């Protein structure tokens, strides 16, 4: 098959259906950009989980005199037996250090807790009425496997002298759940755009085949094979899909450069978040390009089996 003939037929087809080709390019670009963005979102969530879960401690708050005095009014039974005793405190620390799951145990006194509170919330009105004796002693526990934080809660919640067991995993789990929902929403929009792109490709191929029915009829009469006749149409769809995929890659790269890395970006404004790098973006671009070529080609091939009959 002569390449010159194929390329000329592709050019003719693209010029005849310029507006529909443009619509195909835009819809493919948007759907693939959403697809690549959802993959990057998944990488970002995984990276944030690894980063934050490794830094989160489980805190075991101990009962103080204030808790014991307010026990009846608050209705809580956690400190019904009074403030934690030195023996109970020592036993809790011993039991923590015996657990294979625990990496380090740090004891924070009420005075240290009060100091840290003043450093973080000293500008608030509540800080002016808080006293050191109202701050509970606590153990800050770092785990070797942070995802197993519930083991600590089960072992120490409700024990004598323990007011509560708290961890930040609940808040992080809620955050990651929300990000997961956003990711699924992006995938849903991507699927809708993909269906639109496929319908546009099918219509474009149908119109192109109808407008060149005389040429294809002549080719059939002189003995041209079905594959020889179909190739220009498939190549048109593949070319439009490739352009759309290139635009999608450009949008993903621009998002990484301008939104995350460059200037007043998220990386500088949100230093506590460990953002993904260019390695994640570059690994997604070949997949986007391959899908951008194969998806329209397959849609065109299926459409031609129905509409390219002489």
FENJOTA-V147196 format. One record per residue. N is the residue number from 0. RES is the residue in one letter. SS is DSSP state (helix for helix, strand for strand, loop for the rest). PSI is psi in degrees with one decimal (* if undefined). OMEGA is omega in whole degrees, 0 to 359 (* if undefined). Layout:
# FENJOTA-V147196
N:RES:SS:PSI:OMEGA + N:RES:SS:PSI:OMEGA
This chain:
# FENJOTA-V147196
0:X:loop:131.3:181 + 1:X:loop:128.4:181 + 2:X:helix:-33.3:181 + 3:X:helix:-40.3:179 + 4:X:helix:-44.5:181 + 5:X:helix:-46.0:182 + 6:X:helix:-38.1:179 + 7:X:helix:-38.3:179 + 8:X:helix:-36.5:177 + 9:X:helix:-44.5:179 + 10:X:helix:-41.3:179 + 11:X:helix:-45.3:181 + 12:X:helix:-41.7:180 + 13:X:helix:-37.3:180 + 14:X:helix:-36.9:182 + 15:X:helix:-32.1:183 + 16:X:loop:50.8:189 + 17:X:helix:-46.3:183 + 18:X:helix:-40.7:179 + 19:X:helix:-35.9:176 + 20:X:helix:-41.4:178 + 21:X:helix:-41.2:178 + 22:X:helix:-39.0:177 + 23:X:helix:-45.3:181 + 24:X:helix:-46.3:182 + 25:X:helix:-45.6:182 + 26:X:helix:-38.8:177 + 27:X:helix:-42.0:180 + 28:X:helix:-45.9:181 + 29:X:helix:-43.3:181 + 30:X:helix:-41.2:180 + 31:X:helix:-32.3:175 + 32:X:helix:-40.4:176 + 33:X:helix:-38.0:178 + 34:X:helix:-48.7:178 + 35:X:helix:-38.8:178 + 36:X:helix:-37.4:179 + 37:X:helix:-36.4:176 + 38:X:helix:-40.8:178 + 39:X:helix:-35.9:176 + 40:X:helix:-39.9:178 + 41:X:helix:-41.2:177 + 42:X:helix:-39.0:181 + 43:X:helix:-42.8:179 + 44:X:helix:-42.6:179 + 45:X:helix:-40.0:180 + 46:X:helix:-40.0:178 + 47:X:helix:-38.9:178 + 48:X:helix:-49.2:180 + 49:X:helix:-36.7:182 + 50:X:helix:-48.6:186 + 51:X:helix:-40.2:180 + 52:X:helix:-30.1:180 + 53:X:loop:-20.0:184 + 54:X:loop:-12.3:185 + 55:X:loop:135.0:176 + 56:X:loop:154.3:171 + 57:X:strand:130.6:182 + 58:X:strand:128.1:176 + 59:X:strand:107.5:182 + 60:X:strand:133.2:183 + 61:X:strand:151.6:180 + 62:X:loop:138.5:173 + 63:X:loop:-177.5:182 + 64:X:helix:-37.1:180 + 65:X:helix:-40.3:178 + 66:X:helix:-42.5:181 + 67:X:helix:-39.2:181 + 68:X:helix:-35.9:182 + 69:X:helix:1.7:187 + 70:X:helix:-43.9:182 + 71:X:helix:-39.3:182 + 72:X:helix:-41.4:183 + 73:X:helix:-20.5:181 + 74:X:loop:-2.8:180 + 75:X:loop:141.1:180 + 76:X:loop:4.6:185 + 77:X:loop:-38.1:183 + 78:X:loop:31.7:182 + 79:X:loop:-26.7:182 + 80:X:loop:11.6:176 + 81:X:loop:-176.9:182 + 82:X:loop:157.5:180 + 83:X:loop:139.9:178 + 84:X:loop:160.3:177 + 85:X:helix:-36.0:179 + 86:X:helix:-44.3:179 + 87:X:helix:-40.7:179 + 88:X:helix:-44.0:180 + 89:X:helix:-38.1:180 + 90:X:helix:-39.8:178 + 91:X:helix:-45.4:180 + 92:X:helix:-40.8:179 + 93:X:helix:-45.8:181 + 94:X:helix:-37.0:178 + 95:X:helix:-45.9:183 + 96:X:helix:-19.3:178 + 97:X:helix:-19.2:185 + 98:X:loop:130.1:179 + 99:X:loop:-26.9:182 + 100:X:loop:-25.2:186 + 101:X:strand:130.7:177 + 102:X:strand:-51.5:178 + 103:X:strand:153.8:176 + 104:X:strand:124.5:179 + 105:X:strand:126.3:178 + 106:X:strand:128.8:179 + 107:X:strand:117.7:180 + 108:X:loop:169.4:179 + 109:X:helix:-35.1:178 + 110:X:helix:-41.6:178 + 111:X:helix:-39.7:179 + 112:X:helix:-40.7:178 + 113:X:helix:-41.9:179 + 114:X:helix:-45.0:179 + 115:X:helix:-37.7:179 + 116:X:helix:-43.4:180 + 117:X:helix:-35.6:179 + 118:X:helix:-36.2:184 + 119:X:helix:-38.5:188 + 120:X:helix:24.0:181 + 121:X:loop:-20.0:182 + 122:X:loop:-8.0:183 + 123:X:loop:160.5:181 + 124:X:loop:-33.4:182 + 125:X:helix:-30.9:182 + 126:X:helix:-25.5:183 + 127:X:helix:-18.1:182 + 128:X:loop:-6.9:179 + 129:X:loop:136.1:177 + 130:X:loop:157.9:182 + 131:X:helix:-34.5:182 + 132:X:helix:-14.2:177 + 133:X:helix:-13.7:180 + 134:X:loop:130.8:182 + 135:X:loop:148.6:167 + 136:X:loop:156.8:181 + 137:X:strand:160.2:171 + 138:X:strand:127.3:176 + 139:X:strand:116.4:188 + 140:X:strand:123.8:174 + 141:X:strand:130.5:186 + 142:X:strand:149.3:175 + 143:X:loop:-32.8:177 + 144:X:loop:88.5:188 + 145:X:helix:-26.2:182 + 146:X:helix:-11.3:179 + 147:X:helix:32.7:183 + 148:X:loop:-23.6:182 + 149:X:helix:-20.3:178 + 150:X:helix:-40.0:179 + 151:X:helix:-42.8:179 + 152:X:helix:-45.8:180 + 153:X:helix:-37.6:185 + 154:X:helix:-30.1:189 + 155:X:helix:-16.5:178 + 156:X:loop:132.1:180 + 157:X:loop:-4.0:178 + 158:X:loop:149.8:178 + 159:X:loop:130.9:180 + 160:X:loop:-7.8:181 + 161:X:strand:119.6:178 + 162:X:strand:-48.2:180 + 163:X:strand:160.9:174 + 164:X:strand:121.0:184 + 165:X:strand:146.9:173 + 166:X:strand:160.0:182 + 167:X:loop:2.7:181 + 168:X:helix:-31.8:180 + 169:X:helix:-46.8:178 + 170:X:helix:-40.9:179 + 171:X:helix:-40.4:178 + 172:X:helix:-40.2:177 + 173:X:helix:-41.2:178 + 174:X:helix:-46.7:182 + 175:X:helix:-31.0:175 + 176:X:helix:-42.8:177 + 177:X:helix:-43.5:178 + 178:X:helix:-36.4:176 + 179:X:helix:-40.6:177 + 180:X:helix:-41.2:177 + 181:X:helix:-38.0:179 + 182:X:helix:-43.0:178 + 183:X:helix:-35.7:177 + 184:X:helix:-42.5:177 + 185:X:helix:-40.1:178 + 186:X:helix:-37.8:178 + 187:X:helix:-44.9:178 + 188:X:helix:-40.0:178 + 189:X:helix:-41.6:180 + 190:X:helix:-41.8:178 + 191:X:helix:-46.0:179 + 192:X:helix:-34.4:179 + 193:X:helix:-41.5:178 + 194:X:helix:-42.9:177 + 195:X:helix:-43.6:180 + 196:X:helix:-42.4:180 + 197:X:helix:-41.6:178 + 198:X:helix:-40.4:177 + 199:X:helix:-39.9:179 + 200:X:helix:-44.5:179 + 201:X:helix:-44.9:180 + 202:X:helix:-39.4:179 + 203:X:helix:-43.8:179 + 204:X:helix:-40.4:180 + 205:X:helix:-46.9:179 + 206:X:helix:-41.1:180 + 207:X:helix:-42.4:179 + 208:X:helix:-38.5:180 + 209:X:helix:-40.6:182 + 210:X:helix:-20.6:180 + 211:X:loop:28.5:182 + 212:X:helix:-31.8:179 + 213:X:helix:-45.1:180 + 214:X:helix:-42.9:180 + 215:X:helix:-31.8:177 + 216:X:helix:-41.7:179 + 217:X:helix:-42.4:179 + 218:X:helix:-37.5:179 + 219:X:helix:-39.4:181 + 220:X:helix:-32.2:181 + 221:X:loop:6.4:172 + 222:X:loop:12.6:179 + 223:X:loop:141.5:180 + 224:X:loop:162.2:179 + 225:X:helix:-39.3:180 + 226:X:helix:-41.3:179 + 227:X:helix:-37.4:181 + 228:X:helix:-35.9:186 + 229:X:helix:-27.1:187 + 230:X:helix:-46.7:180 + 231:X:helix:-39.6:179 + 232:X:helix:-43.2:179 + 233:X:helix:-40.0:179 + 234:X:helix:-35.3:176 + 235:X:helix:-48.7:180 + 236:X:helix:-42.1:180 + 237:X:helix:-38.7:180 + 238:X:helix:-44.5:178 + 239:X:helix:-41.7:178 + 240:X:helix:-37.2:179 + 241:X:helix:-42.5:178 + 242:X:helix:-43.8:178 + 243:X:helix:-40.0:179 + 244:X:helix:-37.6:177 + 245:X:helix:-43.0:177 + 246:X:helix:-39.9:179 + 247:X:helix:-43.4:178 + 248:X:helix:-39.6:179 + 249:X:helix:-38.8:179 + 250:X:helix:-39.5:178 + 251:X:helix:-42.9:178 + 252:X:helix:-40.4:179 + 253:X:helix:-38.3:178 + 254:X:helix:-43.7:179 + 255:X:helix:-41.6:185 + 256:X:helix:-50.9:187 + 257:X:helix:-37.3:185 + 258:X:helix:-40.2:186 + 259:X:helix:-42.6:191 + 260:X:helix:-42.0:196 + 261:X:loop:140.7:172 + 262:X:loop:-136.4:179 + 263:X:loop:65.8:187 + 264:X:loop:178.3:179 + 265:X:helix:-31.3:181 + 266:X:helix:-32.9:179 + 267:X:helix:-30.8:181 + 268:X:helix:-29.4:183 + 269:X:loop:74.3:185 + 270:X:loop:-19.3:181 + 271:X:loop:-11.7:180 + 272:X:loop:129.7:179 + 273:X:loop:96.3:185 + 274:X:loop:156.4:176 + 275:X:loop:159.7:181 + 276:X:loop:-171.7:181 + 277:X:helix:-23.7:179 + 278:X:helix:-38.4:178 + 279:X:helix:-40.9:181 + 280:X:helix:-47.3:185 + 281:X:helix:-29.4:178 + 282:X:helix:-19.9:180 + 283:X:helix:-24.8:186 + 284:X:helix:-44.6:178 + 285:X:helix:-38.7:178 + 286:X:helix:-42.0:178 + 287:X:helix:-42.1:180 + 288:X:helix:-43.2:181 + 289:X:helix:-45.5:178 + 290:X:helix:-37.7:180 + 291:X:helix:-29.1:178 + 292:X:helix:-45.8:186 + 293:X:helix:-39.4:184 + 294:X:helix:-51.9:178 + 295:X:helix:-35.0:180 + 296:X:helix:-44.7:179 + 297:X:helix:-41.6:178 + 298:X:helix:-41.1:179 + 299:X:helix:-40.4:180 + 300:X:helix:-43.3:179 + 301:X:helix:-40.9:180 + 302:X:helix:-38.7:183 + 303:X:helix:-29.5:179 + 304:X:helix:-24.0:180 + 305:X:helix:-41.8:190 + 306:X:helix:-17.3:182 + 307:X:loop:73.1:178 + 308:X:loop:130.6:182 + 309:X:loop:*:*
